[in-house]
């Protein structure tokens, strides 16, 4: 964590009104992203990572309730307090996003070229011919063959991997400073997954942009990130540089997650290690640590009082009363 | 490409089959009528010789299949027979009345779309909000009012009280273009008000569901403004039900609208049909019904091709 943060999020809470009461999707989330680095946000499904990534660009449904003291700062801008027009100038231009499912990310009735060009026409003020030329270049950069022909085609004529490449080309079209990739490979075949991840890493390095890689797959995070943020039940529970986190995970949930990765040296047919129970869905406010019911190191205090996210001397963040390696 | 051609061939095959069925039904309609056709033409108490003469003239003395094929052949050549009452040929009568019905139909569709497109988009965009409830509620209210009541209210308002427009009657475009347009405003508006609520509600619900699609979030993430997303990303994929229902309406309206044409004294196809029925002018009824059915089928073929324009997925057949 060196240098000024490009993006910093603090005290972000998001709630959704439901018939059963207010669902707490995010609580007291804090996050810092430095320019040029890749931060992976890791968590189970339902841990709030997608809500977090969407709230940065204010893409949450209108009914979402944000905590009043939340702040999302991007290069001096207070994103939560920008008016609609100013926000539109950030979206796609300075912060771009790649979504999970390439099958639904593209408009089925518009050509690839039209969808690729519209962002550039809007933000870079290119005319149609210039946007067309740049679109061809972009498709080449994301590894799509015969790009001129692809521009004329419609999404249904492309494979899933190809569509995700188009979505990525759309995202990098205006040279954003931050790219948010929300589970960009979850809906793809394993072989294609690796290609897309390599492509993202290459682009991130070439463009020297910051990247947020949202994934439920610790393996993906390990190979493609500089820092890791672990989320659980709407909260950040641990943040550390990727290498540190894998070497010495401190929060019990992180340790359990790492333990759940099957290793090559495991005995054949050994039982996969799992975390018993399921992550809670929190309505209203919860008492105690959200991971306590599933935690192996649980103490009486954990069920009464929720720990805060605190920084250790090296600047890594942790939300646990009894982290591993503390005073041991 | 080959699939496209075979698709078209298949559709045209359908079309021919449907038209053939329609012609059989139209022809059979007259055969099934109780009583003798010649009697109904000549009236009660006609002389047997006169009846025999008329029967021979109409070919009623020939066997049924032969008569049907003869009639069908003539119809294909554009000859739908002659009115007994006036001696006018049926095709001439249709050609005279068609422009009125077409003008009414086109003007009403344009007005209905002018109302339904912006309001439907807006209501769908604000689904569940106050604006939506206001727009959808009023649409439902108008929908519940019968045609003729709407027409009468509009006549009262715009013709009787404000005296802006003539209450009824038709002026041909050739004689007085301005008068023609003035005479068509009230009927078109009435018809548009009948149809706009249906279009509006279809569009509204399709827009609302399109806006829940992921590609709309992607478009927002690109920095497009909401109205741009509505126009460039939402309208087209939300217009399929609208196009379907419009096609059905247009097909109907080519055959005229009996109520509106009667209310505003417009000499359209609908009036022609009603008059022919009232005077038992059976040749005319037969011809007009066949024409209406053919127009309906053709318009729906056209709608099928419009789907392919709207949705590229139908063009390439995967």
Interface residues (C-beta under 8 A of the other chain):
Chain A: X54 X57 X59 X84 X85 X88 X89 X90 X91 X92 X93 X96 X97 X99 X101 X104 X105 X106 X107 X108 X109 X110 X111 X118 X119 X122 X123 X154 X156 X157 X167 X170
Chain B: X213 X214 X215 X217 X218 X219 X220 X221 X222 X223 X224 X225 X226 X232 X233 X236 X237 X310 X311 X312 X313 X316 X318
